[in-house]
Amino acid sequence: MWAMVSMAIERKVVHLEKWIVCAAAVVGLMIFCQVESSQGKCAFPAIFNFGDSNSDTAQAFGLPFLSPYLQSLGSDFRHGANYASDAGTVLKPNTSQYVTGISPFYLGVQYSEMLDFKVRVLDLLSKGKKLEYLPNPEVFSQALYTLDIGQNDFTSKLGEIGIQGVKQFLPQVASQIGETVKALYKEGARTIFVANLAPIGCFPSFLTELPHNQSDLDGYGCMISYNNAVVDYNNLLKEQLEEVRKVLPDASVIYVDSHAIKLEIFTNPTKHGFKYGIKACCGTGGDYNFSSEVFCSQNKTLNGIVVTASACSDPSSYVSWDGIHNTDAANIYIANEILSGKYFQPPFPLSTLCDLQPIG
């Protein structure tokens, strides 16, 4: 049941927000670049993004947003492309999207789309066709590649098979991300950022829907067992990327610890300008202001009463927008923290490569 709940939540998000990524912000990773503008320069002429609906967007320096790869009209791929998919996973889904809501555009498909795009671009350029909306060939080796994916692998069956069941295939998730990084390298990628998973035990949606008891809550109201399982996965991912670096010594493969930033604002919201950490802004009421029966902006009749999931009057006071996605204010905070460079492992000189400006 939770798989349907989780994926239904994903589908209710405004799709424009999930698709647009550049000057790029990936909520797990918020990375920003610019080629040339009145505000400065950046070493990365483009960004290619892979992920799920946690791949969110912001505009930092005046570059056009990344076009989604499957957008047929009005696309501009000169500065990269976004292959992220709502409800996307790392592993290939073993069921229909109509059954679970899981996207068929898993990481392997997203990579194949990138490969197909590159082949087509190089083919057109080799025939002398200079199309203003396509990147130059050198862009593929100079671009920044970002991956923020894996949360749906972790959560889609969590309510059904529990933490121990999910843990059985998490090594495969981390391994597949490592293999994708190596495949991107073969296609010319030399700078690749990979975000870890968020502390889902603090999400209002999961606090409402996942089984737990009072003893499983920490002093901040987050679920200890689920957050510990996320940490275990993040350690697997970190170790996997360490192994990848050994075989790709001339690449910058960066582990982005967005988990630490998100955990901090969930558990200590008032220290960072928020009032509510584990309560959603948009919902129907209750301890966490979340209901799997009525998602944000919906109206539904329950027991003869019309129930509306409406937004709060002060969203900037909240970390969580709808129970599973962040508010703009939280995203801005996360972006600025990542731009500081404190959460890159190993250290990476983003601030020396790009003329970065604070967001917000």
NORFENRA-V526694 format. One record per residue. N is the residue number from 1. RES is the residue in one letter. SS is DSSP state (alpha for helix, beta for strand, coil for the rest). D_CENTER is the distance of its C-alpha to the mean C-alpha in Angstrom with 1 decimal. Layout:
BEGIN
((N:RES:SS:D_CENTER) (N:RES:SS:D_CENTER))
END
This chain:
BEGIN
((1:M:coil:23.4) (2:W:alpha:20.1) (3:A:alpha:18.4) (4:M:alpha:19.7) (5:V:alpha:18.8) (6:S:alpha:15.2) (7:M:alpha:14.8) (8:A:alpha:17.0) (9:I:alpha:14.9) (10:E:alpha:12.0) (11:R:alpha:14.8) (12:K:coil:16.1) (13:V:coil:13.3) (14:V:coil:14.6) (15:H:alpha:13.5) (16:L:alpha:14.3) (17:E:alpha:11.5) (18:K:alpha:8.8) (19:W:alpha:10.9) (20:I:coil:12.0) (21:V:coil:10.6) (22:C:coil:13.5) (23:A:coil:15.1) (24:A:coil:11.5) (25:A:coil:9.1) (26:V:coil:5.5) (27:V:coil:5.1) (28:G:coil:4.7) (29:L:coil:6.9) (30:M:coil:8.8) (31:I:coil:11.3) (32:F:coil:14.2) (33:C:coil:17.2) (34:Q:coil:20.3) (35:V:coil:23.1) (36:E:beta:26.1) (37:S:beta:26.7) (38:S:coil:28.9) (39:Q:coil:26.5) (40:G:beta:26.5) (41:K:beta:25.1) (42:C:beta:22.4) (43:A:coil:22.8) (44:F:coil:19.9) (45:P:coil:21.1) (46:A:coil:18.0) (47:I:beta:14.3) (48:F:beta:13.2) (49:N:beta:9.5) (50:F:beta:8.5) (51:G:beta:5.8) (52:D:coil:5.6) (53:S:coil:5.9) (54:N:coil:3.0) (55:S:coil:3.3) (56:D:coil:6.3) (57:T:coil:9.5) (58:A:coil:12.6) (59:Q:coil:15.8) (60:A:coil:17.4) (61:F:coil:20.3) (62:G:coil:21.6) (63:L:coil:20.3) (64:P:coil:19.6) (65:F:coil:16.0) (66:L:coil:14.8) (67:S:beta:16.3) (68:P:beta:14.7) (69:Y:coil:16.6) (70:L:coil:18.3) (71:Q:coil:19.5) (72:S:coil:23.2) (73:L:coil:24.6) (74:G:coil:24.1) (75:S:coil:21.6) (76:D:coil:21.8) (77:F:coil:20.4) (78:R:coil:22.3) (79:H:coil:19.3) (80:G:beta:16.9) (81:A:beta:15.0) (82:N:beta:11.7) (83:Y:coil:11.7) (84:A:coil:8.5) (85:S:coil:9.9) (86:D:coil:9.9) (87:A:coil:10.4) (88:G:coil:9.9) (89:T:coil:11.0) (90:V:coil:12.1) (91:L:coil:15.7) (92:K:coil:17.9) (93:P:coil:18.4) (94:N:coil:22.0) (95:T:coil:22.6) (96:S:coil:22.5) (97:Q:alpha:19.8) (98:Y:alpha:22.7) (99:V:alpha:23.2) (100:T:alpha:19.8) (101:G:coil:17.5) (102:I:coil:15.4) (103:S:coil:14.6) (104:P:coil:17.0) (105:F:coil:14.5) (106:Y:coil:13.4) (107:L:alpha:12.6) (108:G:alpha:16.3) (109:V:alpha:16.7) (110:Q:alpha:14.0) (111:Y:alpha:15.9) (112:S:alpha:19.1) (113:E:alpha:18.3) (114:M:alpha:17.7) (115:L:alpha:20.9) (116:D:alpha:22.8) (117:F:alpha:21.8) (118:K:alpha:23.0) (119:V:alpha:26.2) (120:R:alpha:27.0) (121:V:alpha:26.5) (122:L:alpha:28.7) (123:D:alpha:31.2) (124:L:alpha:31.6) (125:L:alpha:32.0) (126:S:alpha:34.6) (127:K:coil:36.6) (128:G:coil:36.8) (129:K:coil:34.6) (130:K:coil:33.0) (131:L:coil:30.5) (132:E:coil:29.1) (133:Y:coil:25.7) (134:L:coil:25.0) (135:P:coil:24.1) (136:N:coil:26.8) (137:P:coil:27.0) (138:E:coil:26.4) (139:V:alpha:23.0) (140:F:alpha:21.5) (141:S:alpha:22.7) (142:Q:alpha:22.1) (143:A:coil:18.5) (144:L:beta:15.4) (145:Y:beta:13.1) (146:T:beta:9.4) (147:L:beta:7.5) (148:D:beta:4.2) (149:I:coil:5.9) (150:G:coil:8.7) (151:Q:alpha:8.4) (152:N:alpha:10.5) (153:D:alpha:12.8) (154:F:alpha:13.4) (155:T:alpha:14.0) (156:S:coil:15.5) (157:K:coil:18.9) (158:L:alpha:18.9) (159:G:alpha:21.4) (160:E:alpha:23.5) (161:I:alpha:23.9) (162:G:alpha:23.0) (163:I:alpha:21.5) (164:Q:alpha:24.1) (165:G:alpha:23.5) (166:V:alpha:19.8) (167:K:alpha:20.6) (168:Q:alpha:22.8) (169:F:alpha:20.2) (170:L:alpha:17.5) (171:P:alpha:19.4) (172:Q:alpha:19.1) (173:V:alpha:15.3) (174:A:alpha:15.4) (175:S:alpha:18.3) (176:Q:alpha:16.7) (177:I:alpha:13.9) (178:G:alpha:16.9) (179:E:alpha:18.8) (180:T:alpha:16.3) (181:V:alpha:16.3) (182:K:alpha:20.1) (183:A:alpha:20.2) (184:L:alpha:18.3) (185:Y:alpha:20.9) (186:K:alpha:23.7) (187:E:coil:22.6) (188:G:coil:22.9) (189:A:coil:19.6) (190:R:coil:20.6) (191:T:beta:17.7) (192:I:beta:14.5) (193:F:beta:11.7) (194:V:beta:9.8) (195:A:beta:7.6) (196:N:coil:9.1) (197:L:coil:8.7) (198:A:coil:9.3) (199:P:coil:13.0) (200:I:alpha:13.1) (201:G:alpha:16.8) (202:C:alpha:16.6) (203:F:coil:14.8) (204:P:alpha:17.7) (205:S:alpha:17.0) (206:F:alpha:17.3) (207:L:alpha:20.2) (208:T:alpha:21.9) (209:E:alpha:21.5) (210:L:coil:21.4) (211:P:coil:24.9) (212:H:coil:25.9) (213:N:coil:28.9) (214:Q:alpha:29.7) (215:S:alpha:30.2) (216:D:alpha:26.6) (217:L:beta:25.5) (218:D:coil:25.4) (219:G:coil:27.0) (220:Y:coil:24.0) (221:G:coil:23.7) (222:C:coil:20.8) (223:M:beta:21.3) (224:I:alpha:22.4) (225:S:alpha:22.4) (226:Y:alpha:18.8) (227:N:alpha:17.5) (228:N:alpha:19.9) (229:A:alpha:18.6) (230:V:alpha:15.0) (231:V:alpha:16.8) (232:D:alpha:18.8) (233:Y:alpha:15.8) (234:N:alpha:14.3) (235:N:alpha:17.9) (236:L:alpha:18.1) (237:L:alpha:15.1) (238:K:alpha:16.7) (239:E:alpha:20.1) (240:Q:alpha:18.9) (241:L:alpha:17.7) (242:E:alpha:21.0) (243:E:alpha:22.9) (244:V:alpha:21.2) (245:R:alpha:22.3) (246:K:alpha:25.8) (247:V:alpha:26.1) (248:L:coil:24.3) (249:P:coil:26.2) (250:D:coil:25.9) (251:A:coil:22.1) (252:S:beta:19.7) (253:V:beta:17.2) (254:I:beta:15.2) (255:Y:beta:13.6) (256:V:beta:11.5) (257:D:coil:12.3) (258:S:alpha:9.9) (259:H:alpha:11.3) (260:A:alpha:14.6) (261:I:alpha:13.8) (262:K:alpha:12.3) (263:L:alpha:15.3) (264:E:alpha:17.6) (265:I:alpha:17.0) (266:F:alpha:17.0) (267:T:alpha:20.2) (268:N:coil:21.9) (269:P:alpha:20.9) (270:T:alpha:24.3) (271:K:alpha:24.3) (272:H:alpha:21.6) (273:G:coil:22.9) (274:F:coil:21.6) (275:K:coil:23.8) (276:Y:beta:21.7) (277:G:beta:19.0) (278:I:beta:19.1) (279:K:beta:20.4) (280:A:beta:18.6) (281:C:coil:19.9) (282:C:coil:20.1) (283:G:beta:22.1) (284:T:coil:25.6) (285:G:coil:26.7) (286:G:coil:27.2) (287:D:coil:26.1) (288:Y:coil:22.4) (289:N:coil:22.9) (290:F:coil:21.1) (291:S:coil:22.7) (292:S:coil:21.6) (293:E:coil:24.6) (294:V:coil:23.8) (295:F:coil:20.3) (296:C:coil:19.7) (297:S:coil:22.2) (298:Q:coil:24.1) (299:N:beta:27.8) (300:K:beta:29.3) (301:T:beta:32.8) (302:L:beta:32.9) (303:N:coil:36.4) (304:G:coil:38.0) (305:I:beta:35.9) (306:V:beta:33.4) (307:V:beta:30.3) (308:T:beta:27.8) (309:A:coil:24.3) (310:S:beta:24.4) (311:A:coil:22.5) (312:C:coil:24.0) (313:S:coil:26.0) (314:D:coil:24.2) (315:P:alpha:20.4) (316:S:alpha:20.2) (317:S:alpha:21.8) (318:Y:beta:18.9) (319:V:beta:15.7) (320:S:beta:14.6) (321:W:coil:15.0) (322:D:coil:15.6) (323:G:coil:15.3) (324:I:coil:11.7) (325:H:coil:9.8) (326:N:beta:10.8) (327:T:coil:13.7) (328:D:alpha:14.1) (329:A:alpha:16.1) (330:A:alpha:13.7) (331:N:alpha:11.1) (332:I:alpha:14.1) (333:Y:alpha:15.1) (334:I:alpha:11.9) (335:A:alpha:12.2) (336:N:alpha:15.8) (337:E:alpha:15.6) (338:I:alpha:13.5) (339:L:alpha:15.8) (340:S:coil:18.6) (341:G:coil:18.1) (342:K:coil:18.8) (343:Y:coil:15.7) (344:F:beta:16.1) (345:Q:beta:17.8) (346:P:coil:20.2) (347:P:coil:20.8) (348:F:coil:19.9) (349:P:coil:21.9) (350:L:alpha:19.4) (351:S:alpha:21.7) (352:T:alpha:24.6) (353:L:alpha:23.0) (354:C:beta:21.8) (355:D:coil:23.5) (356:L:coil:20.8) (357:Q:coil:21.4) (358:P:coil:20.2) (359:I:coil:17.9) (360:G:coil:19.5))
END
